[in-house]
Amino acid sequence: MLRHEFRPGRLVTGLTALGIGGVYVLDSAGRVAVPGAWPLIALPAGLFLTGAVSALYGLARRGRRKDGQPPPPEDGAPVSR
């Protein structure tokens, strides 16, 4: 099986969508009362969190050097764009 690059931003986006969907399922089952403005706050907050996680992960992976060049790729590591 081919390995793929870990992308934590996609993980956070998926968890946000599952959380919002789960709350709506609970709302339709009558277990939770969801205010009408809740998705207008939750979705942008989740997208902001996704962007922050992706930016931090990108900075951590970049591994800056003094000359400004990115580090050479590791042997056997897939290059994805």
ABEGO torsion letter per residue (X at the ends): XBBBBBBAAAAAAAAAAAAAAAAAAAAAAGABBBBAAAAAAAAAAAAAAAAAAAAAAAAAAAGBBAAGBBBBBBBGBBBBX
